[in-house]
Amino acid sequence: MNRKDKRRHYRLTLEYDGTNFSGWQKQVDARTVQGDVLKGAVRVFGESLLWQ
């Protein structure tokens, strides 16, 4: 089985209060919604995800 066969697709719909964030898109030096979602996904799935 190759890596492509192991891929899974997930859809996430969320709502958030952006007060404590510096926007949606991941940034190196700021807390963002995308950054926090990706960090949470690593905790749940045990590996980083390809975000599209």
N, CA, C and O atoms as a DFTB+ gen file, in Angstrom:
208 C
 N C O
     1  1       0.850      -1.186       0.000
     2  2       0.000       0.000       0.000
     3  2       0.891       1.244       0.000
     4  3       1.762       1.371       0.861
     5  1       0.693       2.146      -0.932
     6  2       1.513       3.357      -0.959
     7  2       0.871       4.477      -0.144
     8  3      -0.271       4.363       0.300
     9  1       1.614       5.547       0.041
    10  2       1.148       6.659       0.890
    11  2      -0.169       7.249       0.395
    12  3      -1.024       7.615       1.201
    13  1      -0.338       7.344      -0.902
    14  2      -1.562       7.931      -1.451
    15  2      -2.795       7.141      -0.996
    16  3      -3.843       7.730      -0.730
    17  1      -2.675       5.837      -0.908
    18  2      -3.801       5.004      -0.494
    19  2      -4.186       5.219       0.968
    20  3      -5.300       4.883       1.368
    21  1      -3.286       5.770       1.761
    22  2      -3.549       5.989       3.181
    23  2      -4.169       7.349       3.471
    24  3      -4.521       7.632       4.616
    25  1      -4.306       8.183       2.472
    26  2      -4.857       9.523       2.695
    27  2      -6.323       9.466       3.084
    28  3      -7.087       8.620       2.616
    29  1      -6.685      10.385       3.947
    30  2      -8.082      10.544       4.340
    31  2      -8.446      12.002       4.177
    32  3      -7.605      12.886       4.341
    33  1      -9.668      12.242       3.863
    34  2     -10.140      13.609       3.689
    35  2     -11.141      13.923       4.795
    36  3     -12.036      13.130       5.085
    37  1     -10.975      15.079       5.398
    38  2     -11.861      15.524       6.456
    39  2     -12.384      16.902       6.097
    40  3     -11.696      17.692       5.450
    41  1     -13.577      17.176       6.512
    42  2     -14.158      18.504       6.323
    43  2     -14.469      19.041       7.709
    44  3     -15.056      18.351       8.543
    45  1     -14.069      20.271       7.937
    46  2     -14.266      20.899       9.232
    47  2     -14.991      22.221       9.017
    48  3     -14.550      23.068       8.240
    49  1     -16.088      22.381       9.705
    50  2     -16.809      23.647       9.692
    51  2     -16.723      24.203      11.105
    52  3     -17.068      23.516      12.066
    53  1     -16.269      25.430      11.237
    54  2     -16.146      26.006      12.565
    55  2     -16.551      27.463      12.581
    56  3     -16.637      28.130      11.550
    57  1     -16.791      27.919      13.768
    58  2     -17.150      29.298      14.032
    59  2     -16.219      29.770      15.142
    60  3     -15.876      28.986      16.027
    61  1     -15.810      31.018      15.114
    62  2     -14.884      31.479      16.142
    63  2     -15.023      32.973      16.379
    64  3     -15.496      33.719      15.521
    65  1     -14.604      33.385      17.553
    66  2     -14.487      34.800      17.894
    67  2     -13.025      35.145      17.670
    68  3     -12.164      34.664      18.407
    69  1     -12.729      35.948      16.693
    70  2     -11.358      36.244      16.317
    71  2     -10.643      37.289      17.154
    72  3      -9.560      37.744      16.784
    73  1     -11.228      37.673      18.268
    74  2     -10.653      38.736      19.099
    75  2      -9.194      38.487      19.464
    76  3      -8.380      39.408      19.400
    77  1      -8.852      37.273      19.842
    78  2      -7.492      36.975      20.308
    79  2      -6.582      36.421      19.221
    80  3      -5.524      35.871      19.524
    81  1      -6.976      36.559      17.971
    82  2      -6.196      36.021      16.860
    83  2      -5.742      37.144      15.927
    84  3      -6.319      38.231      15.904
    85  1      -4.704      36.852      15.168
    86  2      -4.193      37.805      14.168
    87  2      -4.616      37.355      12.774
    88  3      -3.793      37.256      11.864
    89  1      -5.900      37.087      12.623
    90  2      -6.427      36.673      11.332
    91  2      -6.575      35.170      11.233
    92  3      -6.383      34.438      12.204
    93  1      -6.920      34.729      10.036
    94  2      -7.158      33.311       9.776
    95  2      -5.883      32.576       9.385
    96  3      -5.541      31.564       9.997
    97  1      -5.174      33.074       8.370
    98  2      -4.061      32.345       7.771
    99  2      -2.861      32.229       8.700
   100  3      -2.489      33.185       9.380
   101  1      -2.264      31.046       8.717
   102  2      -1.103      30.765       9.563
   103  2       0.017      31.761       9.283
   104  3       0.337      32.045       8.129
   105  1       0.609      32.290      10.362
   106  2       1.733      33.220      10.274
   107  2       2.821      32.735      11.227
   108  3       2.531      32.114      12.249
   109  1       4.049      33.017      10.892
   110  2       5.177      32.549      11.699
   111  2       5.185      33.186      13.086
   112  3       5.451      32.503      14.076
   113  1       4.900      34.469      13.169
   114  2       5.096      35.196      14.426
   115  2       3.809      35.668      15.096
   116  3       3.842      36.604      15.895
   117  1       2.676      35.038      14.785
   118  2       1.417      35.466      15.390
   119  2       0.475      34.284      15.575
   120  3       0.538      33.303      14.835
   121  1      -0.394      34.391      16.562
   122  2      -1.408      33.361      16.793
   123  2      -2.544      33.559      15.785
   124  3      -3.112      34.646      15.686
   125  1      -2.865      32.509      15.048
   126  2      -3.933      32.577      14.049
   127  2      -4.876      31.390      14.211
   128  3      -4.539      30.392      14.850
   129  1      -6.048      31.514      13.628
   130  2      -7.028      30.431      13.695
   131  2      -6.482      29.183      13.009
   132  3      -6.539      28.094      13.579
   133  1      -5.959      29.324      11.803
   134  2      -5.427      28.169      11.075
   135  2      -4.297      27.506      11.867
   136  3      -4.230      26.279      11.940
   137  1      -3.425      28.297      12.449
   138  2      -2.326      27.753      13.243
   139  2      -2.820      26.923      14.415
   140  3      -2.292      25.843      14.679
   141  1      -3.833      27.420      15.123
   142  2      -4.376      26.685      16.264
   143  2      -5.114      25.419      15.816
   144  3      -5.026      24.386      16.479
   145  1      -5.831      25.493      14.708
   146  2      -6.522      24.306      14.195
   147  2      -5.502      23.230      13.822
   148  3      -5.699      22.053      14.127
   149  1      -4.424      23.630      13.169
   150  2      -3.394      22.665      12.781
   151  2      -2.705      22.053      14.000
   152  3      -2.418      20.856      14.008
   153  1      -2.439      22.853      15.018
   154  2      -1.837      22.325      16.246
   155  2      -2.764      21.308      16.903
   156  3      -2.311      20.269      17.385
   157  1      -4.058      21.609      16.922
   158  2      -5.028      20.673      17.486
   159  2      -5.096      19.382      16.689
   160  3      -5.227      18.300      17.261
   161  1      -5.007      19.494      15.371
   162  2      -5.049      18.314      14.506
   163  2      -3.849      17.406      14.760
   164  3      -3.978      16.182      14.717
   165  1      -2.695      17.992      15.020
   166  2      -1.506      17.187      15.330
   167  2      -1.747      16.394      16.614
   168  3      -1.366      15.227      16.704
   169  1      -2.374      17.021      17.600
   170  2      -2.665      16.316      18.845
   171  2      -3.664      15.172      18.628
   172  3      -3.531      14.106      19.230
   173  1      -4.651      15.393      17.775
   174  2      -5.674      14.372      17.536
   175  2      -5.150      13.237      16.660
   176  3      -5.347      12.064      16.978
   177  1      -4.482      13.583      15.558
   178  2      -4.069      12.582      14.571
   179  2      -2.623      12.103      14.747
   180  3      -2.235      11.086      14.172
   181  1      -1.835      12.820      15.528
   182  2      -0.459      12.406      15.771
   183  2       0.501      12.730      14.648
   184  3       1.639      12.259      14.657
   185  1       0.074      13.516      13.689
   186  2       0.948      13.919      12.580
   187  2       0.421      15.212      11.975
   188  3      -0.752      15.550      12.132
   189  1       1.298      15.931      11.284
   190  2       0.870      17.174      10.658
   191  2      -0.001      16.864       9.444
   192  3       0.089      15.784       8.859
   193  1      -0.833      17.813       9.082
   194  2      -1.773      17.631       7.986
   195  2      -1.454      18.540       6.830
   196  3      -0.863      19.605       7.008
   197  1      -1.840      18.126       5.657
   198  2      -1.760      18.969       4.470
   199  2      -3.054      19.768       4.427
   200  3      -4.138      19.194       4.331
   201  1      -2.944      21.074       4.497
   202  2      -4.105      21.951       4.559
   203  2      -4.403      22.475       3.170
   204  3      -3.543      23.087       2.536
   205  1      -5.613      22.243       2.692
   206  2      -6.003      22.741       1.370
   207  2      -7.320      23.440       1.443
   208  3      -7.816      23.929       0.429
